[in-house]
Amino acid sequence: MAKKNKAGLIIAALLLATLMASMDNTIVATAIGTIVGDLGGFDKLMWVTSAYMVAEMAGMPIFGKLSDMYGRKRFFIFGMIVFMSGSALCGTADSIIELSIYRAVQGIGGGALVPIAFTIMFDVVAPDKRGKIGGLFGAAYGISSIFGPLIGAYITDYINWSWIFYINLPVGIVAFFMIAFFYKESVEHTKQKIDYLGAVTLVASILCLMFALELGGKEYAWNSGMITGLFAAFAILIAAFIFIERRAQEPIITFGMFKNRLYSTSNIMAVFSGAAFITASVYIPIFIQGVFGGTATSSGLVLLPMMVGSVITAAGGGFLLSKFNYRFIMIATLALLVAGMALLTTLTTGSSRFMVTILMILVGLGIGSSFSVLSNAAIHGFTAKQRGSASSTLSFTRELGMTLGITVFGIIQSHLFTNKLGAMFGSGGQTPENLNLSDPSKILTPETRGQIPAQILDKITEALSSSLVQTFAWAIIPAVIALVAAFFMSKEKFDPASELEEYTALH
């Protein structure tokens, strides 16, 4: 007879771990200015975030597959230990290079924690409660976006930036012991051959892609030999990865799983909805602060309405899983996302803050269910031995969509804004007062705005507003693609009764 799990304690531990890992980047983003001020290395600033993202994205599908092969518990605990070790090291960093290396260690741990947490939840929670608990996990992503920046700002201002990393240790230790003592894994696992070659080509391809996206347009021109070479290396390596995986005995990513219509459409929606959502998340605060002259101390305060909306539909989507099919829920909510993105294009310098708040809520309501419903849809119909791989691949595609989204739409916005400034003040974007405003962040502070004559400031804010609105218009495209993909979903519904037999056998 299988040993009984203490589900409540396990779920609490998984939620703590999920919050910790998903909140990490938002906490760091708030403190990055102070960190660079202490450690120096402004030119290497981007690596503090990118190192974490590269390691996390590369690790997700690998750890997901390994957890299917050798067990969830051991790799979740491994991820927890690595994440906490990286956190402890980050707090001791003496240079930006050291911090970036330690952030990569954190990312390796995060790559194991996030996807495996949801898979463990699916294993230990009774079928009739999975929708509700899945909604809580989806809500955790929204909550992390709200509180991450606020916690990061408070710790940086009143304690020390190193504690944004050290705070992970007590939280992680609690979650570690709760999983170690109370989670009794029921699924049987058999040793299989590890696809080392597939793992190497996957990690290398992601590294090349991330380096190209991060360095392009900043350190090197997009048409430079370095950037084109990185993109070429990515294309070659990803082609090699696909070739290897299709022939591997136990591939890291099982492409045969994409023959499942529900699974493949879930991944498509994760990519494109993630790209649209991250664009709104990044550029709405810029609109509020740059165009309205807002004085919000962190993006967490600015985006609070959006994140509240996402938490509502993340939790609500989980509750509705047993009442409606995945397709209906995703069509309904993604239609809200498309509507929200479309209405963002109507913003002008004369729009009210109340209108922007309403649109943020609408966008949040549109994206929330993708955090909970898609996580359930992606593993629907797969056996317990395949769920780790299915869940981790969905997490990977969502992260990839967000990364590509912020890069592509960042290029678009920067190009539009620079061109408009050039038309107004000359090709260099210089105002008559010699204030370099080629970067919108230059007019986000009250101090800078106070130095610019009113008539010039009006022109600049008009240019910024126009560039942001056009960027929102471009971001409608991935939102629409996600909505179209929802119409192609098969009509399966989360049915607790059909899952009960397997759950009973395991427990």
Secondary structure as GFF3:
##gff-version 3
##sequence-region A 1 507
A	DSSP	alpha_helix	7	39	.	.	.	ID=ss1
A	DSSP	three_ten_helix	42	44	.	.	.	ID=ss2
A	DSSP	alpha_helix	46	70	.	.	.	ID=ss3
A	DSSP	alpha_helix	72	91	.	.	.	ID=ss4
A	DSSP	alpha_helix	96	124	.	.	.	ID=ss5
A	DSSP	three_ten_helix	127	129	.	.	.	ID=ss6
A	DSSP	alpha_helix	130	158	.	.	.	ID=ss7
A	DSSP	alpha_helix	163	166	.	.	.	ID=ss8
A	DSSP	alpha_helix	168	182	.	.	.	ID=ss9
A	DSSP	alpha_helix	196	215	.	.	.	ID=ss10
A	DSSP	alpha_helix	225	247	.	.	.	ID=ss11
A	DSSP	three_ten_helix	255	259	.	.	.	ID=ss12
A	DSSP	alpha_helix	261	286	.	.	.	ID=ss13
A	DSSP	pi_helix	287	291	.	.	.	ID=ss14
A	DSSP	alpha_helix	299	302	.	.	.	ID=ss15
A	DSSP	alpha_helix	304	320	.	.	.	ID=ss16
A	DSSP	alpha_helix	326	344	.	.	.	ID=ss17
A	DSSP	alpha_helix	353	379	.	.	.	ID=ss18
A	DSSP	alpha_helix	387	425	.	.	.	ID=ss19
A	DSSP	three_ten_helix	440	443	.	.	.	ID=ss20
A	DSSP	alpha_helix	446	450	.	.	.	ID=ss21
A	DSSP	alpha_helix	454	487	.	.	.	ID=ss22
A	DSSP	alpha_helix	496	506	.	.	.	ID=ss23
###
